[in-house]
Amino acid sequence: MSYVEGFVIPVPAGNREAYRELAAKAAPVFKEHGALRVVECWGNDIPNGEHTDFRKAVKAEASENVVFSWIIWPSKEARDAGNKKVMADPRLAMSDMPFDGKRMFWGGFEILLDTDEEEKQK
C-alpha cells in the first residue's frame, strides 16, 4: 500500500500565486524522484476551533492563509529515497520562500483506509 507525506503551511494571503507557482515547479521534481501524486490545497473554510485548529497549529497571522498538502509515494522507502533526491535537486534550490518554513509541519503516514484502493480491488 502507498505511503503519504502531509504538510500544513502558513502562507501570506498575498503570496497565493507565488506559492502556487512554487508548488507547480516542485511537483514534477517530486514525481521525477518517485512520488505518485502531489496535491496542494488553499484553505477556504477553516473554522476556528476551541482548543486547536489548522490556523492555531501553524500560528497563522490574520494576513495568512493555511495550505494543506500531501504527496503520495509507493512506500516509505520510496519517500525516504525520493526526498533525499528532491532536497539535493538544484531546480528547487531557493532562498526566498513565499512562506515561513519555521511554522510548517509535516509527517509521514501509513494508510489505514483508502476507498480508492477498495474500488480498484472490486
Backbone as CSV, one residue per row, in Angstrom:
resi,resn,N_x,N_y,N_z,CA_x,CA_y,CA_z,C_x,C_y,C_z
1,MET,0.837,-1.180,0.000,0.000,0.000,0.000,0.882,1.244,0.000
2,SER,0.376,2.332,-0.532,1.109,3.587,-0.655,1.421,4.207,0.699
3,TYR,2.238,5.246,0.660,2.661,5.995,1.837,2.378,7.463,1.570
4,VAL,1.920,8.182,2.582,1.527,9.586,2.409,2.380,10.480,3.286
5,GLU,2.856,11.567,2.712,3.546,12.605,3.472,2.667,13.845,3.419
6,GLY,2.306,14.362,4.584,1.413,15.516,4.652,2.118,16.742,5.188
7,PHE,1.620,17.913,4.769,2.201,19.195,5.154,1.094,20.182,5.502
8,VAL,1.349,21.043,6.465,0.477,22.177,6.751,1.390,23.390,6.849
9,ILE,1.047,24.447,6.096,1.943,25.588,5.938,1.155,26.897,6.027
10,PRO,1.626,27.870,6.838,1.005,29.193,6.810,1.605,29.995,5.640
11,VAL,0.742,30.603,4.842,1.214,31.363,3.683,0.521,32.723,3.684
12,PRO,1.283,33.823,3.566,0.630,35.126,3.458,-0.380,35.109,2.308
13,ALA,-1.569,35.610,2.570,-2.637,35.575,1.560,-2.186,36.207,0.245
14,GLY,-1.378,37.244,0.322,-0.881,37.909,-0.883,0.123,37.078,-1.667
15,ASN,0.593,35.985,-1.091,1.567,35.117,-1.761,0.937,33.874,-2.377
16,ARG,-0.389,33.898,-2.513,-1.068,32.713,-3.066,-0.489,32.308,-4.420
17,GLU,-0.371,33.244,-5.339,0.119,32.912,-6.678,1.587,32.494,-6.634
18,ALA,2.400,33.150,-5.811,3.813,32.767,-5.682,3.918,31.345,-5.134
19,TYR,3.056,31.007,-4.174,3.062,29.648,-3.636,2.619,28.647,-4.699
20,ARG,1.561,28.991,-5.442,1.080,28.099,-6.493,2.174,27.851,-7.532
21,GLU,2.905,28.907,-7.889,4.000,28.765,-8.851,5.106,27.863,-8.305
22,LEU,5.446,28.037,-7.027,6.453,27.178,-6.400,5.982,25.729,-6.395
23,ALA,4.725,25.508,-6.026,4.166,24.156,-5.987,4.176,23.529,-7.386
24,ALA,3.825,24.328,-8.396,3.812,23.824,-9.776,5.219,23.484,-10.256
25,LYS,6.208,24.206,-9.764,7.605,23.928,-10.108,8.107,22.681,-9.380
26,ALA,7.693,22.515,-8.124,8.192,21.411,-7.301,7.531,20.075,-7.631
27,ALA,6.257,20.089,-7.978,5.522,18.835,-8.181,6.182,17.902,-9.189
28,PRO,6.587,18.379,-10.367,7.223,17.451,-11.309,8.557,16.902,-10.802
29,VAL,9.251,17.680,-9.962,10.517,17.205,-9.397,10.238,16.059,-8.424
30,PHE,9.218,16.226,-7.574,8.836,15.147,-6.668,8.441,13.900,-7.465
31,LYS,7.660,14.100,-8.524,7.221,12.949,-9.317,8.399,12.279,-10.025
32,GLU,9.332,13.076,-10.511,10.524,12.514,-11.158,11.323,11.650,-10.186
33,HIS,11.260,12.003,-8.902,12.022,11.272,-7.893,11.165,10.250,-7.141
34,GLY,10.032,9.849,-7.742,9.291,8.715,-7.222,7.898,8.963,-6.684
35,ALA,7.511,10.218,-6.471,6.163,10.483,-5.960,5.131,10.082,-7.004
36,LEU,4.004,9.563,-6.532,2.920,9.176,-7.433,1.944,10.318,-7.677
37,ARG,1.768,11.162,-6.663,0.777,12.232,-6.752,1.165,13.336,-5.774
38,VAL,0.953,14.594,-6.187,1.193,15.756,-5.333,-0.080,16.585,-5.338
39,VAL,-0.587,16.912,-4.140,-1.819,17.699,-4.016,-1.542,18.898,-3.123
40,GLU,-1.896,20.084,-3.585,-1.735,21.329,-2.828,-3.112,21.970,-2.694
41,CYS,-3.507,22.308,-1.482,-4.847,22.852,-1.235,-4.753,24.182,-0.496
42,TRP,-5.450,25.191,-1.003,-5.511,26.518,-0.395,-6.762,26.594,0.471
43,GLY,-6.602,26.873,1.749,-7.729,26.886,2.671,-8.791,27.915,2.312
44,ASN,-10.059,27.517,2.359,-11.145,28.475,2.156,-12.310,28.240,3.108
45,ASP,-12.187,27.258,3.982,-13.212,27.016,5.001,-12.512,26.397,6.205
46,ILE,-11.802,27.228,6.942,-11.003,26.762,8.071,-11.611,27.332,9.353
47,PRO,-12.478,26.570,10.007,-13.135,27.085,11.208,-12.159,27.228,12.376
48,ASN,-12.458,28.184,13.237,-11.672,28.360,14.451,-12.129,27.333,15.473
49,GLY,-11.196,26.555,15.969,-11.510,25.557,16.978,-11.391,26.129,18.376
50,GLU,-12.035,25.471,19.316,-11.960,25.933,20.703,-10.567,25.687,21.289
51,HIS,-9.981,24.522,20.990,-8.677,24.176,21.554,-7.553,24.215,20.522
52,THR,-7.843,23.733,19.326,-6.836,23.755,18.273,-7.535,23.759,16.914
53,ASP,-6.809,24.124,15.904,-7.309,24.117,14.533,-6.111,24.313,13.611
54,PHE,-6.368,24.329,12.309,-5.278,24.478,11.344,-4.526,25.792,11.555
55,ARG,-5.241,26.878,11.772,-4.598,28.191,11.939,-3.734,28.217,13.200
56,LYS,-4.268,27.698,14.300,-3.501,27.684,15.547,-2.276,26.784,15.427
57,ALA,-2.421,25.686,14.718,-1.321,24.719,14.606,-0.076,25.335,13.979
58,VAL,-0.268,26.284,13.070,0.874,26.922,12.406,1.049,28.377,12.840
59,LYS,0.303,28.775,13.871,0.357,30.149,14.379,0.136,31.161,13.254
60,ALA,-0.866,30.870,12.409,-1.165,31.751,11.276,-1.605,33.118,11.779
61,GLU,-1.075,34.140,11.159,-1.454,35.510,11.464,-2.706,35.867,10.669
62,ALA,-3.339,36.973,11.023,-4.589,37.377,10.363,-4.412,37.533,8.854
63,SER,-3.227,37.913,8.412,-2.974,38.130,6.982,-2.530,36.865,6.256
64,GLU,-2.548,35.725,6.956,-2.091,34.474,6.354,-3.231,33.485,6.165
65,ASN,-3.037,32.617,5.202,-3.947,31.507,4.982,-3.180,30.221,5.272
66,VAL,-3.866,29.093,5.229,-3.231,27.809,5.505,-3.313,26.929,4.261
67,VAL,-2.174,26.325,3.928,-2.095,25.368,2.836,-1.999,23.973,3.453
68,PHE,-2.794,23.061,2.922,-2.785,21.657,3.338,-2.383,20.862,2.107
69,SER,-1.309,20.106,2.225,-0.757,19.407,1.065,-0.408,17.974,1.419
70,TRP,-0.371,17.127,0.399,0.120,15.776,0.613,0.735,15.238,-0.658
71,ILE,1.657,14.322,-0.435,2.349,13.648,-1.529,2.166,12.150,-1.302
72,ILE,1.750,11.452,-2.333,1.587,10.005,-2.242,2.805,9.350,-2.889
73,TRP,3.397,8.440,-2.139,4.579,7.701,-2.574,4.231,6.206,-2.641
74,PRO,4.981,5.423,-3.385,4.724,3.983,-3.431,4.944,3.295,-2.081
75,SER,5.880,3.828,-1.271,6.219,3.220,0.018,7.001,4.237,0.849
76,LYS,7.195,3.939,2.117,8.015,4.802,2.975,9.449,4.836,2.459
77,GLU,9.940,3.689,2.013,11.305,3.629,1.491,11.454,4.515,0.249
78,ALA,10.452,4.490,-0.627,10.476,5.346,-1.816,10.432,6.810,-1.416
79,ARG,9.621,7.122,-0.400,9.547,8.505,0.099,10.884,8.960,0.666
80,ASP,11.518,8.113,1.492,12.800,8.489,2.091,13.860,8.727,1.021
81,ALA,13.950,7.825,0.062,14.932,7.966,-1.024,14.585,9.156,-1.917
82,GLY,13.305,9.306,-2.236,12.878,10.398,-3.095,13.117,11.760,-2.465
83,ASN,12.828,11.889,-1.179,13.042,13.167,-0.505,14.514,13.560,-0.488
84,LYS,15.415,12.599,-0.322,16.849,12.908,-0.372,17.213,13.483,-1.739
85,LYS,16.677,12.873,-2.783,16.967,13.347,-4.140,16.342,14.721,-4.385
86,VAL,15.116,14.917,-3.906,14.442,16.209,-4.074,15.227,17.317,-3.379
87,MET,15.647,17.070,-2.150,16.369,18.089,-1.384,17.715,18.436,-2.024
88,ALA,18.301,17.502,-2.746,19.579,17.746,-3.419,19.396,18.276,-4.839
89,ASP,18.173,18.314,-5.334,17.922,18.721,-6.712,18.093,20.236,-6.855
90,PRO,19.008,20.685,-7.711,19.274,22.119,-7.851,18.086,22.928,-8.388
91,ARG,17.125,22.276,-9.022,15.960,23.012,-9.528,15.099,23.576,-8.404
92,LEU,15.246,23.024,-7.204,14.447,23.512,-6.081,15.277,24.302,-5.073
93,ALA,16.513,24.602,-5.405,17.346,25.419,-4.522,16.860,26.857,-4.592
94,MET,16.385,27.372,-3.470,15.894,28.749,-3.447,16.066,29.319,-2.057
95,SER,16.277,30.599,-2.016,16.464,31.252,-0.719,15.247,32.077,-0.326
96,ASP,14.404,32.420,-1.276,13.257,33.283,-0.990,11.963,32.484,-1.118
97,MET,11.510,31.948,0.000,10.284,31.152,0.005,9.075,32.063,0.232
98,PRO,7.919,31.744,-0.369,6.723,32.580,-0.180,5.962,32.258,1.108
99,PHE,6.633,31.629,2.083,6.002,31.279,3.356,7.089,31.148,4.424
100,ASP,6.674,31.092,5.680,7.583,30.937,6.805,7.733,29.451,7.125
101,GLY,8.824,28.873,6.680,9.050,27.444,6.860,9.203,27.010,8.310
102,LYS,9.483,27.954,9.205,9.635,27.600,10.620,8.312,27.173,11.247
103,ARG,7.197,27.596,10.642,5.887,27.243,11.192,5.197,26.146,10.392
104,MET,5.885,25.614,9.424,5.376,24.496,8.635,5.564,23.208,9.442
105,PHE,4.609,22.290,9.330,4.856,20.974,9.907,4.464,19.906,8.914
106,TRP,5.063,18.733,9.081,4.863,17.645,8.133,5.088,16.325,8.842
107,GLY,4.708,15.270,8.163,4.933,13.934,8.693,4.553,12.887,7.670
108,GLY,5.015,11.681,7.910,4.713,10.554,7.037,3.679,9.647,7.679
109,PHE,2.817,9.076,6.850,1.678,8.307,7.347,1.466,7.028,6.547
110,GLU,1.215,5.938,7.279,0.762,4.700,6.657,-0.741,4.832,6.427
111,ILE,-1.223,4.333,5.329,-2.643,4.417,5.019,-3.401,3.325,5.774
112,LEU,-4.432,3.728,6.509,-5.293,2.780,7.217,-6.513,2.406,6.389
113,LEU,-7.020,3.355,5.616,-8.208,3.139,4.801,-8.099,4.020,3.565
114,ASP,-8.371,3.457,2.411,-8.339,4.209,1.160,-9.471,3.682,0.291
115,THR,-10.546,4.444,0.172,-11.706,3.972,-0.594,-11.365,3.821,-2.076
116,ASP,-10.405,4.597,-2.565,-9.989,4.444,-3.959,-9.367,3.071,-4.172
117,GLU,-8.531,2.631,-3.242,-7.916,1.306,-3.348,-8.962,0.207,-3.240
118,GLU,-9.966,0.402,-2.383,-11.033,-0.582,-2.263,-11.802,-0.730,-3.570
119,GLU,-12.053,0.390,-4.237,-12.775,0.355,-5.511,-11.965,-0.358,-6.582
120,LYS,-10.655,-0.166,-6.575,-9.789,-0.807,-7.569,-9.776,-2.324,-7.403
121,GLN,-9.954,-2.801,-6.170,-9.902,-4.234,-5.893,-11.193,-4.947,-6.242
122,LYS,-12.268,-4.230,-6.513,-13.556,-4.859,-6.855,-13.568,-5.398,-8.251
